[in-house]
Amino acid sequence: MASSISVMIVANKIISSNCKSNEKLTNSKARLSKAATVSRKEVHKARLSFTSLSISSPSLSASSYSRQLSSTVPCQSSSDEYSTTEKERVENVVIIGSGPAGYTAAIYAGRANLRPLVFEGMSRGGVPGGQLMTTTEVENFPGFPEGITGPDLMDRMSKQAERWGAQMLQEDVEVVDTTVRPFRIKSTEREVLAHSIIVATGATAKRLNLPSEHIFWSRGISACAICDGASPIFKGQELGVVGGGDSATEEAIYLTKYGKHVHLFVRGDHMKASKAMQDRVLGNKGVTVHFNAIPLDVYPDMRGKMAGLIIKDSVTGEESKVPLKGLFYGIGHNPNSDLFLGQLELNSSGYLVVEEGTKTSTPGIFSAGDVHDTEWRQAVTAAGSGCMAAISVERYLTAENLMMEFHQEEPVKTETSRSTSMTSTLEVEDSSSFDALATFHKGQFALRKLYHESDRLVTVLYSGPNCGPCRRLKPMLFKVLEDFEDKMHYIEIDIEDDPEIAQAAGVMGTPRVDFFYKKERLTSLNGVKMKSEYRRIIEENMAKQMSNKTVKVANKV
């Protein structure tokens, strides 16, 4: 038996060597687009066949074995692209969610040669990158003595995961079936099979559910000061933040850049924020802290716009009004665990129940980050649990004899796409630099010219200088628009550089995308949507334009 195992090890090395030689003869681009992957069932079946064969024929040579096994198991592809046609492929591990937990899990799984498939998400629970995409300075993540913005940190983690072979899909997972093996995961665009799953879906900002909240949501009330604080309607105004933790105190300080004064409403008798953040808030003359302040409702002015907040003192019972033009929530989060209701064990608050750090109630499914963390909820602890989940997956796959390794001779080099490059090189235009024939533009001069003169469909993106979701949207939107060059005009408006334009358009939060045709606003989309949504709007309106032109020509004839 020992000699048979030795033969198998040597033969595997022969096959590996042959595969590498064949790869060198194959054009890399063709390999990326056409290479097929064998299912893990075939590999397992072939190796089981060899085991029985080697036991009955102990004299079988390594070269003979390698020829027999090679005919059954083709050389595996090193492609890091995911093809929707590979319906029978079973992934080693699917990571649902991104953020520090998901990206760290992807880095470790990639380095373990597992080639993880990552569903970064899009709308469920927020944009790819998670909660850090809506934060400014992260000052307590190790390795950045000067601090780093949340979006910058997430961009770096994402690129590092891709460098080690992780496959990134900006899609929402809609259904997970944990009752079958392999597990089935259905997203907005595809269905995949996986031997293991890492749940890194994070958490979503809570709402207060005030009586008038639905009326003023995105019209004065927001859960993201970083996204919406720079909006013209908030500049020079009295603003409020509800909460007493690090997120709320950070938002209060951030808003002092734009508001006349900021009120921080703490519902208890003390703040839960770190001592450093408490000192910063209490020492800031632009912030007034209201303790024991229970928000009851917002109230409007004579024109129906938000005018202020009604609060109740939890000690005295006294009610009072605080004039405000904007109210921001920093009151915690709810775990994004609804995908697993009835399938995995949850606690009374909806958090996943785990054992040994990351193991859920179903073998093969592991948790990472805020979806199970009821206590710490820090970027660094989320990253740590992502590491633990990836190592746990590797051990599980090995123990269950399910692992298929995808070896990389060297880390994948992440290349900057044309769309990503353009988002960083687009410059504000004036009369001397404006070119009406170009597709992509920036600034109010281009907007005014094209709004009045363009005969194409016009797309306007309103973005903020510190808006993490805007950063994710830009390259995605550019990629969609590249397919319609010479048929569209795109203009980016920075609401801080061009506040009068944003105010005239009624922009109350970023990102926002408006579509125009011949001065008529066709539709507006707030936040980040799936690529298919932007494409659908473009194609539908282009079809209408074509139909109208055909009718006009027919009428003339």
C-alpha positions in Angstrom: 0.0 0.0 0.0 2.8 2.4 0.9 4.5 1.7 -2.5 1.2 2.4 -4.2 0.9 5.8 -2.5 4.5 6.6 -3.5 3.6 5.7 -7.1 0.6 8.0 -7.0 2.6 10.9 -5.6 5.3 10.6 -8.3 2.7 10.2 -11.0 0.9 13.3 -9.8 4.1 15.2 -10.2 4.5 13.9 -13.7 1.0 15.0 -14.6 1.7 18.4 -13.0 4.9 18.8 -15.0 3.2 17.8 -18.2 0.3 20.3 -17.6 2.8 23.1 -17.0 4.6 22.3 -20.3 1.3 22.3 -22.1 0.3 25.6 -20.5 3.4 27.3 -21.8 2.4 26.2 -25.4 -1.0 27.8 -25.0 -1.7 31.4 -25.7 -2.5 33.1 -22.4 -5.5 35.0 -23.7 -7.0 31.9 -25.3 -6.4 30.0 -22.1 -8.2 32.6 -20.0 -11.3 32.6 -22.3 -11.5 29.0 -23.4 -9.9 26.7 -20.9 -12.3 24.2 -19.3 -12.2 23.0 -15.8 -12.9 19.4 -14.8 -15.4 18.8 -12.0 -14.2 17.7 -8.7 -16.4 14.6 -8.9 -14.4 13.4 -12.0 -11.1 14.0 -10.2 -12.3 12.1 -7.1 -13.7 9.3 -9.1 -10.5 8.9 -11.1 -8.3 8.9 -8.0 -10.6 6.3 -6.4 -10.2 4.2 -9.5 -6.4 4.4 -9.2 -6.5 3.5 -5.5 -8.3 0.2 -6.2 -6.1 -0.4 -9.3 -2.9 0.2 -7.4 -3.9 -2.1 -4.6 -4.6 -4.9 -7.0 -1.6 -4.1 -9.2 1.2 -2.9 -6.8 3.8 -3.1 -9.6 2.0 -0.3 -11.6 4.6 2.3 -12.5 4.2 6.0 -11.9 4.4 6.8 -15.7 1.8 4.2 -16.4 -0.5 5.7 -13.8 0.1 9.2 -15.0 -0.9 8.2 -18.6 -4.1 6.5 -17.3 -5.1 9.3 -14.9 -4.2 12.0 -17.5 -6.7 10.4 -19.9 -9.4 10.7 -17.3 -8.4 14.0 -15.6 -7.4 16.8 -18.0 -5.0 19.5 -16.9 -6.9 22.0 -14.9 -7.2 25.6 -16.1 -5.3 28.4 -14.4 -8.0 30.8 -15.6 -9.2 33.3 -13.0 -12.2 34.3 -15.1 -15.6 32.8 -14.2 -17.6 31.5 -17.1 -21.4 31.1 -16.7 -21.2 28.2 -19.1 -19.4 26.0 -16.6 -22.6 24.8 -15.0 -21.1 21.6 -13.7 -18.1 23.1 -12.0 -18.1 22.9 -8.3 -16.2 25.7 -6.5 -14.0 24.9 -3.5 -15.5 27.9 -1.7 -17.9 30.7 -2.4 -17.6 33.8 -0.3 -20.8 35.8 0.1 -20.1 39.4 0.9 -17.0 41.6 0.9 -15.7 44.2 3.4 -12.7 43.4 5.6 -14.1 40.0 6.5 -14.9 38.8 2.9 -11.7 40.3 1.3 -9.4 38.8 4.0 -11.1 35.4 3.6 -10.5 35.7 -0.2 -6.8 36.6 0.3 -6.2 33.6 2.6 -8.3 31.2 0.4 -6.5 32.4 -2.7 -3.1 31.9 -1.1 -4.2 28.3 -0.2 -4.8 27.7 -4.0 -8.6 27.4 -3.5 -9.5 30.0 -6.2 -12.4 31.5 -4.2 -15.4 32.9 -5.9 -16.5 36.1 -4.2 -20.0 37.6 -4.5 -19.2 41.1 -3.5 -22.8 42.2 -3.4 -24.4 45.3 -4.8 -27.6 46.4 -3.1 -28.3 43.8 -0.3 -26.4 45.2 2.6 -24.7 48.0 0.6 -22.1 48.3 -2.1 -19.0 46.1 -2.5 -16.6 46.9 0.4 -19.3 47.0 3.1 -19.7 49.6 5.8 -16.2 51.0 5.4 -17.2 52.4 2.0 -19.2 54.9 3.9 -16.5 56.0 6.4 -13.9 58.7 6.2 -10.6 58.2 8.1 -9.9 54.8 9.6 -7.3 55.5 12.3 -7.1 52.2 14.2 -6.3 49.7 11.4 -2.8 48.4 11.9 -0.2 49.4 9.3 -1.5 52.9 8.6 0.1 55.3 11.1 -1.3 58.3 9.3 -4.7 56.7 8.9 -6.5 55.6 5.7 -10.0 56.2 4.3 -12.4 53.3 4.4 -12.8 53.2 0.6 -9.0 53.3 0.1 -8.6 50.4 2.5 -11.3 48.3 0.8 -9.8 49.0 -2.6 -6.4 47.7 -1.4 -7.9 44.6 0.1 -9.9 43.9 -3.0 -6.8 44.2 -5.2 -4.8 42.0 -2.9 -7.5 39.3 -3.1 -7.5 39.5 -6.9 -3.8 39.3 -6.9 -4.0 35.8 -5.3 -6.6 34.5 -7.8 -9.9 35.4 -6.2 -12.7 35.8 -8.7 -14.9 38.9 -7.9 -18.5 39.2 -9.0 -20.4 42.4 -8.2 -23.7 40.6 -7.8 -26.2 40.0 -5.0 -26.8 36.4 -3.8 -30.6 35.8 -3.8 -30.9 32.2 -2.7 -28.7 29.7 -0.9 -29.8 26.1 -0.6 -27.9 24.4 2.3 -29.9 21.2 2.2 -28.1 19.8 -0.8 -24.4 18.8 -1.4 -22.7 20.5 -3.0 -24.4 23.7 -1.8 -26.3 25.8 -4.4 -25.9 29.5 -4.6 -28.1 31.6 -6.9 -27.2 35.2 -7.6 -28.9 37.9 -9.7 -27.1 36.6 -12.8 -26.0 33.0 -12.3 -26.2 29.8 -10.2 -23.1 28.0 -8.8 -22.3 25.0 -6.8 -19.8 25.0 -3.9 -18.3 22.5 -1.5 -18.1 25.2 1.2 -19.4 28.7 1.9 -18.1 31.7 3.9 -20.8 34.0 5.0 -19.5 37.6 5.2 -22.7 39.5 4.5 -22.0 42.0 7.3 -24.8 44.3 8.7 -27.0 47.1 7.6 -27.6 50.5 9.3 -30.6 50.6 11.6 -33.4 53.1 11.3 -35.3 54.8 14.1 -38.7 54.2 12.4 -40.0 57.7 13.4 -43.6 58.4 12.3 -42.5 60.8 9.5 -39.2 59.1 8.7 -40.5 57.6 5.4 -41.5 61.1 4.2 -38.1 62.7 4.8 -35.9 59.8 4.0 -33.3 61.0 1.5 -35.0 64.4 1.9 -33.3 65.5 5.0 -32.8 62.1 6.8 -29.9 59.9 6.0 -27.9 56.9 7.4 -24.7 58.1 5.7 -23.2 61.4 6.5 -20.1 60.6 4.4 -22.3 60.1 1.3 -24.7 62.9 1.8 -23.1 65.5 4.1 -21.6 67.5 1.2 -25.0 68.1 -0.4 -25.7 71.8 -0.9 -28.9 71.6 1.1 -26.9 70.9 4.3 -24.2 73.6 3.8 -24.3 76.2 6.5 -27.3 74.6 8.2 -28.0 73.2 11.6 -27.5 69.4 11.4 -28.1 66.5 13.8 -26.7 63.0 14.4 -28.4 60.3 16.5 -26.1 57.9 18.3 -23.3 57.6 20.9 -20.8 55.2 19.4 -17.7 55.6 17.2 -19.8 55.9 14.0 -22.0 58.6 15.3 -19.2 60.7 16.8 -17.2 60.3 13.6 -20.1 61.5 11.6 -20.7 64.5 13.9 -17.2 65.7 13.5 -17.2 65.1 9.8 -20.4 67.2 9.4 -18.8 70.2 11.0 -17.0 70.7 7.7 -20.3 71.6 6.1 -22.9 72.5 8.7 -23.3 75.7 10.7 -23.5 73.6 13.9 -24.0 69.9 14.7 -26.1 68.4 17.4 -25.3 64.9 18.7 -28.3 63.2 20.3 -27.2 60.5 22.7 -30.2 58.4 23.9 -28.5 57.4 27.2 -26.6 59.2 29.9 -23.2 58.4 28.3 -21.5 57.8 25.0 -20.3 54.3 24.0 -17.6 55.7 21.7 -13.9 55.2 22.3 -12.3 57.6 24.8 -10.4 59.3 22.0 -13.6 59.9 20.0 -15.5 61.2 23.1 -12.7 63.7 23.8 -12.7 64.8 20.2 -16.5 65.5 20.2 -16.7 67.1 23.6 -13.7 69.3 22.7 -15.2 70.5 19.4 -17.0 73.8 19.6 -19.0 73.0 16.5 -20.8 70.1 18.3 -23.3 70.2 21.0 -24.0 66.9 22.8 -27.5 66.2 24.1 -27.7 63.3 26.6 -30.8 61.4 27.5 -32.4 62.7 24.2 -35.0 60.4 22.7 -36.0 61.3 19.1 -39.8 61.4 18.7 -40.3 62.7 15.2 -39.2 65.2 12.7 -41.4 68.2 11.8 -41.7 70.2 8.6 -41.8 73.9 7.8 -44.5 75.7 5.9 -43.2 74.4 2.5 -43.1 70.8 3.7 -39.4 70.6 4.0 -37.7 69.2 7.1 -37.4 71.9 9.8 -36.3 70.1 12.9 -36.4 67.2 15.4 -38.7 66.7 18.4 -36.9 65.1 21.3 -37.9 63.9 24.8 -35.7 64.0 27.8 -35.7 60.4 29.2 -35.1 61.7 32.8 -37.5 64.6 33.1 -40.0 63.6 30.3 -39.8 67.2 28.9 -40.3 67.5 25.1 -38.5 70.1 23.0 -37.8 71.1 19.4 -34.4 71.4 17.9 -34.3 73.2 14.5 -32.4 71.1 12.0 -32.2 70.8 8.2 -30.5 67.4 8.2 -30.6 64.4 10.5 -28.1 61.5 10.2 -28.3 58.1 11.9 -25.4 56.3 13.6 -27.4 53.9 15.9 -25.9 50.6 15.0 -26.7 47.8 12.5 -28.8 44.7 11.9 -27.0 41.6 10.6 -27.6 40.6 7.0 -28.6 37.0 7.8 -32.0 36.8 6.1 -30.6 34.5 3.3 -30.2 31.8 6.0 -33.4 32.0 7.9 -34.6 28.5 8.6 -31.3 27.0 7.3 -28.6 28.1 9.8 -29.0 28.7 13.5 -29.5 32.4 14.4 -29.8 34.1 17.8 -32.8 36.2 18.9 -31.3 39.3 17.2 -30.6 37.6 13.9 -26.9 37.0 14.3 -25.4 33.7 13.1 -24.5 31.4 15.9 -21.0 30.1 15.6 -18.7 27.6 17.4 -14.9 27.5 17.4 -14.8 31.0 16.0 -16.4 30.5 12.6 -18.3 27.2 12.3 -22.1 27.6 11.8 -24.7 25.0 12.5 -24.2 23.4 9.1 -20.8 21.6 8.4 -19.1 23.3 5.4 -20.6 26.7 6.1 -18.5 29.3 8.0 -19.1 32.8 9.2 -16.9 35.9 9.1 -17.3 39.4 10.4 -20.3 41.4 11.6 -23.0 38.9 10.6 -22.1 36.9 13.7 -20.1 39.4 15.8 -22.4 40.7 18.5 -19.7 42.4 20.6 -16.6 43.8 18.9 -17.7 44.9 15.4 -14.4 46.4 14.3 -12.7 46.3 10.9 -9.7 44.5 12.3 -11.7 41.8 14.1 -13.7 41.3 11.0 -10.5 40.8 9.0 -9.3 38.4 11.7 -12.4 36.3 11.5 -12.1 36.3 7.7 -8.7 34.7 8.1 -10.1 32.1 10.5 -12.9 31.2 8.2 -10.6 30.7 5.2 -8.3 28.5 7.2 -11.3 26.5 8.5 -12.5 26.0 5.0 -9.1 24.7 3.9 -9.1 22.2 6.8 -12.7 21.1 6.1 -12.1 20.5 2.4 -8.9 18.5 3.1 -10.6 16.4 5.8 -13.6 15.7 3.4 -11.3 15.0 0.5 -13.1 17.7 -1.6 -10.3 20.2 -2.3 -9.1 20.9 -5.8 -6.0 23.0 -5.9 -5.4 25.8 -8.5 -1.7 26.4 -8.5 -0.3 29.8 -9.5 3.3 30.0 -10.5 3.2 33.7 -9.5 0.5 36.0 -8.2 -2.0 37.4 -10.7 -1.0 40.9 -11.8 -4.0 43.2 -11.5 -4.3 45.5 -14.5 -6.0 48.8 -14.6 -8.9 48.6 -17.0 -9.7 51.5 -19.4 -12.9 52.3 -17.4 -11.0 52.4 -14.1 -8.2 54.5 -15.6 -10.7 57.0 -17.1 -12.4 57.6 -13.7 -9.1 58.9 -12.3 -8.0 60.9 -15.3 -11.2 62.7 -16.3 -10.6 66.5 -15.8 -12.9 69.4 -15.5 -13.4 71.1 -18.9 -13.7 74.7 -20.0 -14.3 76.4 -23.4 -10.7 75.7 -24.5 -10.7 72.0 -23.6 -14.3 70.9 -24.3 -14.8 68.5 -27.2 -18.4 67.8 -28.1 -17.4 64.6 -30.1 -16.0 63.0 -27.0 -18.1 60.7 -24.9 -16.8 61.4 -21.4 -16.8 64.8 -19.7 -16.6 66.5 -16.3 -17.8 69.8 -14.9 -20.6 72.3 -15.2 -19.3 73.8 -18.5 -19.7 70.5 -20.3 -23.1 69.9 -18.6 -24.5 73.2 -19.8 -23.2 72.7 -23.3 -24.4 69.2 -23.7 -27.7 69.7 -21.9 -28.7 72.3 -24.6 -26.9 71.0 -27.7 -26.5 67.2 -27.5 -28.5 65.0 -29.8 -27.4 61.9 -27.8 -28.7 60.3 -24.6 -27.0 62.2 -21.8 -26.0 60.6 -18.5 -25.1 62.8 -15.5 -23.4 61.4 -12.4 -23.5 63.5 -9.3 -20.7 62.4 -6.9 -19.2 63.6 -3.6 -15.5 63.9 -2.8 -15.6 61.4 0.1 -18.4 59.1 -1.3 -17.2 55.5 -1.2 -20.2 54.2 -3.2 -19.4 56.8 -5.9 -16.0 55.2 -6.2 -17.5 51.8 -6.8 -20.1 53.1 -9.3 -17.8 55.1 -11.6 -15.8 52.3 -13.2 -18.9 50.1 -13.4 -20.9 52.9 -15.1 -18.0 53.7 -17.4 -17.8 50.0 -18.4 -21.5 50.0 -19.4 -21.2 53.3 -21.3 -18.2 52.0 -23.3 -20.6 49.8 -25.2 -22.5 52.9 -26.3 -19.7 55.3 -27.3 -20.6 57.8 -30.0 -24.2 57.3 -29.0 -24.1 58.9 -25.6 -22.6 61.7 -23.5 -21.5 61.3 -20.0 -20.9 64.2 -17.5 -19.6 63.9 -14.0 -20.5 66.6 -11.5 -18.7 66.9 -8.2 -21.3 68.4 -5.8 -18.7 70.1 -3.8 -17.0 71.8 -6.8 -20.3 72.6 -8.5 -22.8 73.1 -5.6 -25.1 75.4 -7.6 -25.6 72.7 -10.2 -26.4 70.1 -7.6 -28.8 72.4 -5.8 -30.6 73.2 -9.0 -31.0 69.5 -9.7 -32.3 68.9 -6.2 -29.5 66.4 -5.3 -29.8 65.4 -1.7 -27.4 62.4 -1.7 -24.7 60.8 -3.7 -24.3 58.9 -6.0 -27.1 59.9 -8.2 -27.4 59.3 -11.9 -29.8 61.3 -14.2 -30.6 60.4 -17.8 -31.6 63.2 -20.2 -32.6 63.4 -23.8 -33.1 66.8 -25.5 -33.4 68.6 -22.2 -36.0 66.2 -20.8 -35.0 64.2 -17.7 -36.0 60.6 -18.4 -35.2 59.1 -15.0 -33.0 59.3 -11.9 -31.3 56.5 -10.0 -30.1 57.1 -6.4 -27.3 54.9 -4.9 -25.5 52.1 -6.7 -27.5 49.7 -8.9 -26.7 46.6 -10.8 -25.0 47.1 -14.2 -28.0 45.5 -15.9 -30.2 48.3 -14.5 -28.2 51.1 -16.2 -27.9 49.1 -19.4 -31.7 48.5 -19.4 -32.5 52.2 -19.1 -30.0 53.1 -21.9 -31.2 50.4 -24.3 -34.9 51.1 -23.7 -34.5 54.9 -24.3 -32.3 54.3 -27.4 -34.9 52.0 -28.8 -37.6 54.7 -28.2 -35.4 57.3 -30.0 -34.9 55.0 -32.9 -38.6 54.3 -33.1 -39.5 58.0 -33.0 -37.0 58.7 -35.8 -38.4 55.9 -37.9 -41.9 57.3 -37.5 -40.8 60.8 -38.4 -39.1 59.5 -41.6 -42.2 57.5 -42.5 -44.4 60.6 -42.0 -42.2 62.6 -44.3 -42.5 60.0 -47.0 
